[in-house]
Amino acid sequence: MKQIENVVSSYGFAPYYIEKITSRLFRVNDGRYDYALKRSRLSDNTIALWENVYHQAHTLQLNNILPVYITETSQLYTRVDEAYYYMTPWTRNYSLNQQQQIHNTLRAISEIHEKTKQTQPVDTVAVKHKFSDYRSRCRELQDTLLDYVKLFEQNRFMSPLELQVCTHYHVLVNVLAELDTQIGYFMAELEENNTWNYSLCHGDLDLSHTLHHHHTYIINWEKVSYDNAATDLAIFLQDLAKHYDQSPENLAEMYSSYSYRNRLDDKEWHLLLIYLLDPFHYIKLVEQYIAKESRHTMIVQQKMLQHSFRQLQLGLDWSGRAKSDMIADPETTSDDS
């Protein structure tokens, strides 16, 4: 704790008590107020981009980004023994139901994406080459999946995971076909419009990185990047599909909480669907099982495979919906409460 006390002292006060919450999070009290001290995973290569988040938050009034305190030397962080520490207010997290949390998070990130958006020309040749290569690799997966099914069906008694793969096969065939279609749509849109929107993207957005008090805050910007908003949205939706009991229909309804503030254009919509339909995590799990490389039990492997499958189901469901049908009047969305 002596090291943590030294870090706290850089903010100009002596701690009354320090409580270790996790290996990286500490609750600090100065006798009157509580503070959250984080030992981050930031590095010399990422610290400048992380700092820029808070400069942008101040300049553009991004009220959904939880502020950090400055040290006595006017720094946003303290570096001790090669580790970067930063301090934020200790914010009470209200107990909201899952749907309210999702609504509020989508509204918060949409405002950040919209306020930081910049449009620039993009090298269409390089982007199309990248997606053409990706399309070719995806087209090869149908034969790969069929080989897996044939391999598993040779077994007199299939394992639970092998049975899962065989059961999923026909859905995966539809996923690959739809993915190929969406890549084609995306490249056609890119040909028509060679601009690209860049926004401040969290990079690791999930419900554990949000706080819901009188206001919704998004925390832990350690993987921040400037990218198309669809990448951030896809990460969030993939996590929801994998780990939370929300149907594609419910998530489609809640998507309006995002789209009324920052609507994706047609190119970005196709890009979002490409991310959701990406099959390579599913394939990797099957490959690890066949090669016996997984350290997890069979039950955990089954769970991970089912989570990955649910993400693909979400992409398949959404690809069958018109983009216009996914956008409702903002008055119908939940309040930030």
Secondary structure by P-SEA (a helix, b strand, c coil): caaaaaaaaaacccccccccccccbbbbbcccbbbbbbbcccccccaaaaaaaaaaaaaaccccccccccccccccccccccbbbbbccccccccccaaaaaaaaaaaaaaaaaaabbbbbcaaaaaaaaaaaaaaaaaaaaaaaaaaaaaaaacccccaaaaaaaaaaaaaaaaaaaaaaaaaaaaaaaaaccbbbbccccccccccccccccbbbbccccccccccaaaaaaaaaaaaaccccccaaaaaaacccccccccccaaaaaaaaaaaaccaaaaaaaaaaaaccccccaaaaaaaaaaaaaaaaaaaaaaaccccccccccccccccc
